[in-house]
Amino acid sequence: MELEKLTNKEEEVIQVLWRLQKAFIKDMLPHFTDPPLHYNTLSTIIRNLEEKGYVAHQQYGNTYEYFPAVSKEEYQNKHVLNKVVSNYFNDSYKDLVAYFANQEKISPDELREIIRMIEEKNE
């Protein structure tokens, strides 16, 4: 299933839900303080996330407890990293790794470890 792109605020909300694992709207509100979100605004964002397939709910009478329908790892794999590589590294993971090496954000030992992991996966 292809997931729709999230707005910045939707991404912020799903990040909170991933941390909490499941929550009612009232339980999520304290996590939005700068700026604070109104209950109705958060409720609307959660419904949008549900329509997009990122969130599901369990109903208890008139109350809904929400939980992620997409794992953080799945979202990272399908959206975040691909978006960064596409937008900033010409769709090249080699360019991404070269960037980190040039910025001294990755050591030669870490690069060797990455190569070892790739080789093991391809055996």
N, C-alpha and C positions, 0 to 999 in steps of 0.2 A: 504494500500500500504506500503510495506517495503522499507524504505529509506536506501540508501547506506551510509556507514561510511564516514565521512568527514576527509580530511587531516587537519592539524593544520592551514594552510594558508586559506583553504576553510572556516573553522570555524571562523577565524578572519574576513574574508570578509562578511560572512552572519551576523555576529554580527553587523558590520557597517550598513548593509542593514536593519536589524531589527530596529536599532536606527533611520535611515533616513526614513524608511517606503517605499520610492521609490526614485530612483535616476538614473541619467545618470552616465556613467563611470567617466566622468570628475568631477562630484560632489563627487564621492567616493575617488578619488585620494588624496585629502588633509588629509584624515584620516589615511593614511599609510606613516608615516614619519620615522619610525625606524625599519627596513630600508624602504626607499621610494620604492613604486612599480611603475614600468613603465606602461604606459597606456596599452600596448599590453599584459603584464603579467596579469594585473587585468582583462582585457577583456577575456583572456583565462580562468582564474579562474571562472569568472561569467558564461561563457559558460559551464564549467564543472558542476557548481552548477545547471545550468538549465537542463543539461542532467540527473543529479541525481534526479531531481524533487524538488529541494529546492527553485528555483528562476524561475520566469516567466517574460515576458516582454510585453510592449506595444510599437508598432512601430509608429514612426512619420517620414515619408519619409525614409531616410537612417539612422535615429537615433533610438536607442532603450532605453527606460526607463525601468529599472528593478525594481522588487518588490519581496518580499518574497512570496513563494508559500506554505511555511510551517511556522507556527507560532513558536516563541521562546518557548512558553509553550509546544507545541507538541514535539519539538526537545528535550527539557529538560526531558519531561516525558518518551520518548521512548529511548533516547540515553544516555544523560549525567548521570542521577542518576543511571540508570541500570548498566552503565559501571563502575561507582565508586563502587557500591554495589558488583558487580560481581568481580571486580579486587582487591578490598581492604577489603571486609567484608564477604567473603565466601558466596555470594548470600543471606546474612541475613540482613534484615532491622533492626532486633533486635540488631545485632552486631553494626550496624551503630549508632543507638540511644545510645547504651551502650558506644560507643567510645566518643560521644559528652558529655555524662554524666560524664564519667571518666576524661575527659579533662576540665570539668567545663565550657563547652561551652553552656550548656543548664541547666536551673534552674529547681528545683522541680515544681515550678508553671507552667513553660512552658511544662514540661512533663505531668502534670495533664491536661493542656489545650489540648494537643495532644490526650490524652486518651479520654477526653470528646468529641472531634471532631470525633474520630473513633467510639465511642459508638453511637453518634448521626447519623452518616452515616449508621451504621448497623441496625438502628431501623426500 
